[in-house]
Amino acid sequence: MFRRLFLPLCALLAAAPVAALEIEAPAAILRFIKPHLAALEELSAQQQEAVQTLLATEGYFSPQIETSGGDAQRLKIDPGPRTVVGEVNVVIDGAIDAARRQQLIESWQLTVGQPFRQDDWSAAKQRLLADLLASGHPGAKLVNSLADIDSEQQRANLTAYYDAGPYYRFGELKVSGVENYPPDLVGRYNRRIKAGDPYNETRLQELQAKLRATPYFTLVRVALDQAAGETQADGSVIAPVTVTVRERQPHRMGFGGGFSSNTGGRVEANYHTPNLFAQAWSLDSGLRLEQKRQLLFTDVFLPPDERNWRNGFGAANEKTDIERLKTDRYAFGIQSIRQRRRAEERLSLYWQREQRQADGAEKVTSRALTPNALWTWRQVDDLLDPRSGTVFQFQIGGGAKAALSDQNFLRLHARGQYFIPLGDSNQLTLRAELGRTFADSRQRVPQDFLFRTGGTGSIRGYDYQGLGVKEGAAVVGGRYLGIASAEVTHWLNDSWGVAAFVDSGNAVDELRAVRLATGYGLGARWRSPAGPLGVDLAYGNMSHRLHLHFSLAIAF
């Protein structure tokens, strides 16, 4: 057995730092070992032994370490030749298909000729075990492992012995804890666990994640009941899948308040029940009062159907007073939502009546029956705090005079964000947004189907929705939108970062009227549990003013 790599390294650390210590070593070794010596008080024999143990974890088993005392202590490290992997012998016993056994053995990560590192050795063993556990063998075990180190030849001969155990298949779904909902509710969320299919741990995790994301349960556990398994004639075991849940409270009310740099201070109240009419219909309703916007809404969503669509209906009344444009809109309609791995689809049909009053202009009433489709694709490493990946969204909607609308129009809108890591501590975020409303005129087209911009989340350095088309003394929506943004964030530590950014674009009614509004500035970032919070100070080249912006800086 490979020994001595897990000896305590606490002997390297002391209570008080000594600035006089000098360390001479190759650059790579210095970067690795220096953090452990940052508080070294004196060079004792015990500490030298700990340095040797530390180097051994990186594959250096024959280092030469020289020390000198006095007022200026000196530590000279020659790591010597690095040990590499000489032989690999992976054995997998048990009821496992021969082709699958060979595939797993060939996937072994620490191969012949690679430098031997303790972390890589541990990771390789755990990775193969995880692959076994996830693909039909939930009882798999790592029985024994050996790293035989030949320090003279600088070779590490590796052996890992696994017992795959029996091959499992899914049995029936057994649900416990559901008392107030229809008995088929859990089954509506199950798309990939079918009786007779090979056991797959990922599918259990997917079902558990789906159920946790529903409004119905506070606790969800999905597991294969190996103890209740039945051995089949072919040697495989069929075991039931147990789903244990705890239901949420049937009624919840919430109250809150806050401040947004876009719409000002707010107070709100909401009511939620996940079991309207005892049919597992999820009701969300609320009242939000902001300085520039007031909203009253009610939405009801049904459990998913056999094609995984969640159908719903709702109504809303919204009043705004932004950039000297007052609007009063009420709407009701239906929508369907479906999540398909990285893609989300939303289809809706709404009828709305909007009354708007721009300072210095006549009151205008617009009515529209609007079918809409929205697709969002997310491929990022973290949904709340992405460091790399892409998010893209496309929306299309419109109305026609022949179908209860006051104007013929078609609106297209696309936006995307691209996250690029720049080393361990830096990140580049690129953002772009384009929109076009096809209509003979913007008149009698609801503001939701036109474009205004400016403020947090669009072009910083300007008032919220302060960029658009002048109508009287107000700013109203135009038929064209274009925005581009670049932001570099440097993380000072795991929680705090600073950002520099530039945003540019505008919303206009005619392309010949395009004039780019640009904002640039600096900001602070904090990684909160809900995602990165941002505070930005931006200057606009057209506004000639500094604006302070607050945001929850997550991907849409």
PyMOL commands that set and color helices and strands:
alter all, ss='L'
color gray80, all
select helices_A, chain A and resi 10-12+27-37+45-56+98-106+118-134+185-188+201-212+226-228+401-403+447-449+511-513
alter helices_A, ss='H'
color red, helices_A
select strands_A, chain A and resi 22-24+64-68+74-78+84-93+141-150+155-163+168-176+217-224+230-231+237-247+252-260+264-276+281-290+293-301+310-322+325-340+343-358+364-380+389-399+409-422+426-438+469-471+474-476+480-491+496-508+517-528+531-540+546-552
alter strands_A, ss='S'
color yellow, strands_A
deselect
rebuild
show_as cartoon
